Amino acid sequence: MEIRPSSQPLLEWTGDGLAIGLFEDAVELTGELATLDEKAAGVLKELIAEEDFKGKVGSTIVTRLGGGSPIRKVILVGLGKPEALKLEGLRRAAAAVARNAKKQKCKTLGISLPVCNNDPAATAQAIAEGVEMALYQDIRFKSEPEEKTIQIETVDLLGLAGEEAAIVKASQIVSGVILARELVAAPANSLTPITMAETALAIASDHGLEIKILEQEDCEKLGMGAFLGVAQASELPPKFIHLTYKPEGTPRRKLAIVGKGLTFDSGGLNIKGAGSGIETMKIDMGGAAATLGAAKALGQLKPDVEVHFISAVTENMISGRAMHPGDILTASNGKTIEVNNTDAEGRLTLADALVYTDKLGVEAIVDLATLTGACVVALGDDIAGLFSPNDALSSELEKASEAAGEKFWRMPMEEKYFEGLKSGIADMKNTGPRAGGSITASLFLKQFVKDTPAWAHLDIAGPVWADKENGYNGSGATGFGVRTLVNWVLGEG
């Protein structure tokens, strides 16, 4: 599929499907639309009346134009209130149009949407992102992978001539989102610590990043007892991934992104029981997936920022070598941890990853993880939790996420809740009381960041997966977090 900017007037465009955006409660046909309707013998006005189309966000109606019209079908898409229009609204409108156009078997599609914030480049990027994300389908594991339905071949963005660079940028970012989706969606017998490391190696090779893969013996030398305690039950070797993007010249900033990388989480000896969703635990590397997705995107965008991408990757399994509830592990900063629940393993792997990252001399660390069900209880399936003691970093991430259309909510880090993590025989336990579980998890992670000026933890357990179609994400793996991380590094938002 080719997405291209076009200077062609709406009334001169020809092809299978023409999509036009209309604002809520302002669906009267004026100007070019009135002329188009006149040419179509009043079909559009009649359709709006029959369908009672109000222009609500994401709503669509479609009609065929007969009489030898050079346009086979017209798709009207709602944009909501004019004063509320944001890039996210355009992104979702474009996604709705793309899905509808595919259903209508359009090979060629023209899209006419308003420019948002007087910024044609950002508008073109948002529309292109919405189209690409909506049309992506993961058919890698189908026995008959070739689709039999007609595919969209070209998409013209009307009124956005000259915005080729914005469309390329959108494609580069979406390539990272798609990688993250594919990693999260892949089953655990396909995506392993070994194949995760191979994916990182491919990103480094394709986009000129530096890479270091620490093997088990390397991690042992660094004293990563928390990470290796989780890994010790698996038949597959753990892999500690460190990708580095370095720009030409002196970097404007030095940043790090750390992702939780549990390719499968059985719960360990505290095994996940019936109704626990154990069959979905291939998604427990969603943080690492977003990290590698961001690495792929930023490797193409080439910002003037040095970025380290890190993940301690393993499985949490059961065997005669498994860590026991009650074991005491020693992390690489010397902190001792009483394991009172082997199913709280992600924070153990992140502990050593954060200690490692803390020594790199970066200005800020952002870790992200499918860490707690408690965060899903607090914020639901669509919103991720943002935990940070640093207001400036929190503000950067909030702005980056708003521009991306990914929802985060800053949560409190109540220091007195750390009392619930205290152990009588070690420095801390790996879980606290049931109440405030996502807060105590973030306070646990905070113990492993000492020298870095700013740190934030993103709990993405809810939005990493969608059970039903969710805007441009569709159902299944969403690739959540990639676009927020990219915006953060680029300083956009």
C-alpha positions, 0 to 999 in steps of 0.5 A, spaced: 500 500 500 502 506 498 500 513 502 501 519 498 500 526 499 495 530 493 494 537 491 488 534 487 482 538 488 476 534 491 472 534 485 477 532 481 479 526 484 477 519 481 477 512 484 474 507 488 472 510 494 472 518 497 472 519 504 470 526 507 470 528 514 464 532 517 463 535 523 458 534 528 451 537 528 454 541 522 453 536 516 449 540 511 453 540 504 456 546 502 462 548 497 465 542 494 460 537 498 454 541 495 457 541 488 459 533 489 452 532 491 449 535 485 453 531 481 450 525 484 443 527 484 442 529 491 445 522 493 449 524 499 444 529 502 439 523 502 444 518 505 445 523 511 437 524 512 436 516 511 441 514 516 440 520 521 448 521 520 450 526 526 457 526 525 459 523 531 466 521 532 468 515 528 461 514 525 461 512 518 456 511 512 457 509 505 453 510 499 455 508 491 455 513 486 451 511 480 450 514 473 457 513 470 461 517 476 468 517 476 468 515 484 465 508 485 463 510 493 463 515 498 464 514 505 462 520 510 466 520 517 464 523 523 469 528 526 465 530 532 465 537 535 470 542 531 473 545 537 474 538 540 478 536 534 485 533 535 490 529 532 488 523 535 481 524 532 484 525 525 488 518 527 481 514 529 477 517 523 482 515 518 482 508 521 475 508 521 475 510 513 480 505 512 477 499 515 470 501 511 474 502 505 477 495 505 470 492 507 467 496 500 473 493 496 476 499 494 483 499 491 484 506 491 482 511 496 482 518 497 481 522 504 479 529 505 480 531 512 481 538 515 488 540 517 488 540 525 492 546 529 494 549 522 499 543 522 499 540 515 505 535 517 502 533 523 495 532 520 498 528 514 502 524 519 496 522 524 492 520 518 497 516 515 498 512 522 491 511 523 490 508 516 497 503 517 495 501 524 488 500 522 489 495 516 495 491 519 493 484 520 497 479 523 496 472 519 503 469 520 500 463 524 495 462 519 495 455 514 493 459 508 496 466 509 494 469 503 488 474 503 483 473 498 479 479 499 481 486 495 486 490 498 487 497 498 493 499 494 493 507 494 491 512 499 491 519 497 491 525 502 487 530 499 489 537 500 496 535 503 501 536 498 508 536 499 507 532 506 511 526 503 516 527 509 510 526 514 508 520 511 515 517 511 515 518 518 508 515 520 511 509 516 517 509 520 513 509 527 508 504 525 513 499 523 515 499 530 508 499 533 507 493 528 513 490 531 511 490 538 504 487 536 507 481 533 512 480 539 506 480 544 502 476 539 507 471 538 506 464 542 511 462 547 513 457 543 515 461 537 517 467 541 523 465 546 528 469 550 533 466 544 528 469 538 527 476 542 535 477 542 535 475 535 530 480 533 534 485 537 540 483 533 536 484 527 534 491 529 541 493 530 544 490 523 538 493 519 538 500 523 545 501 525 545 500 532 550 498 537 548 491 541 550 487 547 547 481 549 549 478 556 549 471 557 547 467 563 555 467 565 555 474 564 549 476 568 552 471 574 559 475 574 555 482 574 551 479 580 544 479 577 541 474 582 534 477 582 534 476 574 537 469 574 533 467 580 527 468 575 530 465 570 533 458 573 527 454 572 527 455 565 530 450 560 531 456 555 537 460 557 536 468 559 538 473 555 540 480 557 539 485 551 542 492 551 541 496 544 544 503 543 542 508 538 548 514 538 547 520 533 552 523 529 555 528 533 554 530 540 547 528 543 542 533 545 540 528 551 542 521 553 536 517 555 534 509 557 528 505 556 527 499 560 522 493 558 520 487 562 521 481 558 517 475 560 516 471 554 512 466 558 509 467 565 507 461 569 507 464 575 512 459 578 511 455 584 505 460 585 502 457 579 497 461 576 490 457 577 484 457 573 481 463 571 488 467 572 489 468 564 495 463 564 494 462 557 495 469 555 501 470 559 505 470 552 503 478 553 508 479 559 513 481 555 509 487 552 514 492 555 520 489 552 516 489 545 515 496 546 522 497 547 524 494 541 519 497 537 521 504 539 528 502 538 526 500 530 522 506 529 528 511 532 533 507 528 530 510 522 528 517 525 535 518 527 534 523 532 540 527 536 539 523 542 543 517 545 538 512 547 539 505 550 534 500 550 534 494 555 531 488 557 532 482 561 529 477 558 527 470 560 521 465 562 518 464 569 517 457 569 516 451 574 522 445 575 526 442 580 530 448 579 525 453 580 526 459 586 521 457 592 517 462 596 521 464 601 527 464 598 532 470 598 535 473 592 541 478 592 540 483 586 546 486 583 546 492 587 547 488 593 539 489 596 536 482 598 529 480 597 525 475 600 521 472 595 514 471 598 510 470 591 514 467 585 508 470 581 511 477 582 517 476 578 517 481 573 519 486 578 525 482 580 528 482 572 527 489 572 531 490 579 537 488 575 536 491 569 535 498 572 541 497 576 545 496 570 542 502 566 543 506 572 550 506 571 550 508 564 550 515 566 543 517 562 539 523 564 533 519 565 530 512 565 523 510 563 521 503 564 515 500 562 512 493 564 505 489 564 507 489 571 500 489 576 493 486 575 492 492 581 493 497 575 488 494 571 483 494 577 485 501 578 485 504 571 481 499 567 483 496 560 485 502 556 489 507 561 496 505 563 499 508 570 505 513 570 509 512 576 515 517 578 517 522 583 520 527 578 515 532 575 519 534 569 519 527 566 512 526 568 510 532 564 514 530 558 511 523 558 504 526 559 505 530 553 508 525 549 502 520 550 497 525 549 500 527 542 500 519 541 493 518 543 495 513 548 492 514 555 496 514 561 494 517 568 499 519 573 499 515 580 501 517 587 508 514 590 506 514 597 512 512 600 509 510 607 506 504 603 513 501 602 512 499 610 508 493 606 514 491 603 519 490 609 522 483 611 524 481 617 530 477 614 531 481 608 532 488 605 525 487 602 519 482 600 517 482 593 510 484 594 506 488 599 499 488 601 493 487 596 491 494 597 495 499 593 499 493 589 501 497 583 504 503 588 508 498 592 510 495 585 513 502 583 516 503 590 520 496 589 523 498 583 525 505 585 530 502 590 534 500 584 535 507 581 540 511 585 544 515 581 540 517 575 536 524 575 530 522 573 526 515 573 519 513 571 515 507 571 509 505 566 505 500 568 502 498 561 498 491 563 491 494 561 492 497 554 497 492 551 492 487 549 485 489 547 479 483 547 475 487 541 477 492 536 479 498 539 480 504 534 486 503 530 489 498 534 484 492 532 483 486 537 489 483 540 496 486 541 496 493 540 503 495 540 501 500 546 507 505 548 511 505 542 509 512 539 509 515 546 516 513 547 518 515 540 515 522 542 518 522 548 525 521 545 524 526 540 521 531 544 514 532 541 508 533 544 
